[in-house]
Amino acid sequence: MRTPTQASLLLLGLLLAAPTLATEPVAPAGPTIQPGLWESTRGGDLKGLMAAQIAEAEAGLATLPEAQREAIRATMKTQLADLAKPRRACMSEEQARHFWRDQMRDATCRRSIRWTAPGQGEMTRHCGQGRTETTAITVVDGQQVTMALSGSTAAGRPIELTMTLRRIGDDCASAKPR
């Protein structure tokens, strides 16, 4: 059992420590994202990215027959060209609630997000072999997200890409299933 003096000292210690404990920096949660129908668009150096990806794949294609190489090149061009097309998707309440956590998922890279101000942040992705990408993030009213990525391909070619996600409504009926 504590004496009154010990109890008073313990209480005094807690009271003195409370301001310090309360001001410890806490990593801020990401801005709230609203559920509903969202449209995403990509921009930046998509043609440069496409050329870089094809050039990097050429080494692996060298051992294949010409017809197979051409088929793979055509598929890659189509897939990379699709990056520039707007996409629509429905975001459920659950997906909106875990949007930032889900942005961190990547089996091949380590990611971190640091929020520098309300609606402003930076995501860093480390993918091994000295490859790092940095993405500046801006969120406006939980209804628009802009991400500007600076980094490089696996072969060290620089890439600059942007993605804008914009909430366009509550009705998800016009979203194409993925």
Secondary structure by P-SEA (a helix, b strand, c coil): cccaaaaaaaaaaaaaaaaaaaacccccccccccccbbbbbbbcaaaaaaaaaaaaaccccccccaaaaaaaaaaaaaaaaaccbbbbbbbcaaaaaaaaaaaaccccbbbbbbbcccccbbbbbbccccbbbbbbbbbccccbbbbbbbbbcccbbbbbbbbbbbbccccccccccc
